[in-house]
């Protein structure tokens, strides 16, 4: 018999356990939240994080202190991030038209997914004191249309 189980053409091979991690997050109910408490049972981590503190119009700082019961270590972390997108991830979808000549236009449908750079650091957690994610950009051209129009004068 093969290494996996087969039922109705659905095959299972070495199905990972705990593919999703549980996280308990406690925040104050007020609109002026200044902190949040996070507990991750699988990692055995406890953290208290500050809210994102605006340094400039587009730059935020977040600091936190935590303890790992698994590693028996206590340390602090910091993160510089931007206010664009959700956690730095954004998507642009757009249509652009270019007129080639009278009566001939091209329309391009495109999208771009990007993650902005992020600077982080830690002390006493086993993570680097200074770390930078350079971000990434993935763009695609989804549609090209040729539009021909004729005017009756």
C-alpha positions as CSV (number, residue, x, y, z in Angstrom):
1,X,0.0,0.0,0.0
2,X,1.2,3.6,-0.7
3,X,2.4,5.9,2.0
4,X,-0.8,7.9,2.1
5,X,-4.5,7.2,2.4
6,X,-6.7,7.6,-0.6
7,X,-10.5,8.3,-0.3
8,X,-12.5,9.6,-3.3
9,X,-9.4,10.9,-4.9
10,X,-8.5,12.9,-1.9
11,X,-5.0,12.0,-0.6
12,X,-3.5,12.7,2.8
13,X,0.3,12.6,3.2
14,X,2.0,13.5,6.5
15,X,-0.8,15.9,7.5
16,X,0.8,18.6,9.7
17,X,-0.5,19.0,13.2
18,X,-0.9,22.5,14.8
19,X,-0.7,24.2,11.4
20,X,-2.6,27.1,13.0
21,X,-1.3,28.6,16.2
22,X,-3.6,29.8,19.0
23,X,-3.1,33.3,20.4
24,X,-5.0,34.9,23.3
25,X,-5.0,38.7,23.1
26,X,-6.4,40.9,25.9
27,X,-6.8,44.6,25.2
28,X,-8.5,47.4,27.3
29,X,-12.0,48.3,26.1
30,X,-11.4,52.0,25.9
31,X,-10.6,53.7,22.6
32,X,-7.3,54.9,24.0
33,X,-5.7,51.5,24.2
34,X,-2.1,51.9,25.2
35,X,-1.1,48.2,25.6
36,X,-2.2,44.6,24.8
37,X,-1.4,41.3,26.5
38,X,-0.6,38.3,24.3
39,X,-0.3,34.7,25.3
40,X,0.8,32.0,22.8
41,X,0.4,28.5,24.4
42,X,2.3,26.5,21.7
43,X,5.3,28.8,21.9
44,X,4.8,29.3,25.7
45,X,5.3,33.1,25.2
46,X,3.7,35.9,27.3
47,X,4.1,39.5,25.9
48,X,2.9,43.0,26.7
49,X,3.1,45.3,23.7
50,X,2.5,49.0,23.6
51,X,0.2,50.5,21.0
52,X,1.9,51.8,17.9
53,X,3.4,55.2,18.7
54,X,3.4,57.6,15.8
55,X,6.9,59.1,15.3
56,X,6.1,60.9,12.1
57,X,3.1,61.1,9.8
58,X,4.1,57.8,8.2
59,X,6.4,56.0,10.8
60,X,5.3,54.1,13.9
61,X,7.2,52.6,16.8
62,X,6.0,49.7,18.9
63,X,7.8,48.3,22.0
64,X,7.1,45.3,24.2
65,X,8.4,43.0,26.9
66,X,8.0,39.3,27.0
67,X,8.9,36.1,28.7
68,X,9.4,32.6,27.1
69,X,8.7,29.8,29.6
70,X,10.1,27.3,27.1
71,X,13.4,29.1,26.7
72,X,13.3,30.5,30.3
73,X,14.2,34.0,28.9
74,X,12.9,37.5,29.3
75,X,13.5,40.3,26.9
76,X,12.2,43.2,25.0
77,X,11.3,43.9,21.4
78,X,10.8,46.9,19.2
79,X,9.4,47.4,15.7
80,X,9.4,50.4,13.3
81,X,6.7,50.2,10.7
82,X,4.7,52.3,8.4
83,X,1.0,53.2,8.5
84,X,0.4,52.1,4.9
85,X,-1.7,49.0,4.5
86,X,-2.6,46.3,7.0
87,X,0.6,45.4,8.9
88,X,2.6,46.8,6.0
89,X,0.8,44.6,3.4
90,X,-1.1,46.5,0.7
91,X,-2.6,45.8,-2.7
92,X,-3.2,48.2,-5.6
93,X,-5.6,47.3,-8.4
94,X,-5.9,49.7,-11.3
95,X,-6.9,50.1,-14.9
96,X,-4.8,52.4,-17.1
97,X,-5.8,53.6,-20.5
98,X,-3.3,54.7,-23.2
99,X,-4.4,56.4,-26.4
100,X,-2.4,55.2,-29.3
101,X,-4.0,57.4,-31.9
102,X,-7.5,58.7,-32.7
103,X,-10.0,55.9,-32.3
104,X,-7.5,53.4,-30.8
105,X,-7.0,53.0,-27.1
106,X,-5.3,50.3,-25.0
107,X,-6.6,49.5,-21.5
108,X,-4.4,47.6,-19.1
109,X,-5.7,46.0,-15.9
110,X,-2.9,45.5,-13.4
111,X,-2.3,44.9,-9.7
112,X,0.6,45.1,-7.4
113,X,1.0,43.5,-4.0
114,X,3.7,44.9,-1.8
115,X,5.1,44.6,1.7
116,X,6.9,47.7,3.0
117,X,10.2,47.4,4.7
118,X,10.2,46.8,8.4
119,X,12.9,47.3,11.0
120,X,12.8,45.2,14.2
121,X,15.0,44.4,17.1
122,X,15.1,42.5,20.4
123,X,17.3,42.0,23.5
124,X,17.4,38.8,25.6
125,X,15.0,36.9,23.3
126,X,17.5,35.1,21.1
127,X,16.5,37.3,18.2
128,X,18.9,39.8,16.5
129,X,19.4,43.2,18.2
130,X,18.7,44.8,14.8
131,X,16.9,43.2,11.8
132,X,15.5,44.6,8.6
133,X,13.0,43.0,6.3
134,X,13.5,44.7,2.9
135,X,9.9,44.2,1.8
136,X,8.8,42.9,-1.6
137,X,6.8,43.9,-4.6
138,X,4.9,41.5,-6.9
139,X,3.1,43.1,-9.9
140,X,1.0,41.4,-12.6
141,X,-0.6,42.6,-15.8
142,X,-4.0,40.8,-15.7
143,X,-5.8,42.2,-18.8
144,X,-5.0,44.0,-22.0
145,X,-7.9,45.4,-24.0
146,X,-7.8,47.1,-27.4
147,X,-10.6,49.6,-27.8
148,X,-11.5,50.8,-31.3
149,X,-14.0,53.7,-31.6
150,X,-15.4,55.4,-34.6
151,X,-17.1,58.8,-34.7
152,X,-19.8,59.6,-37.3
153,X,-19.3,63.3,-38.1
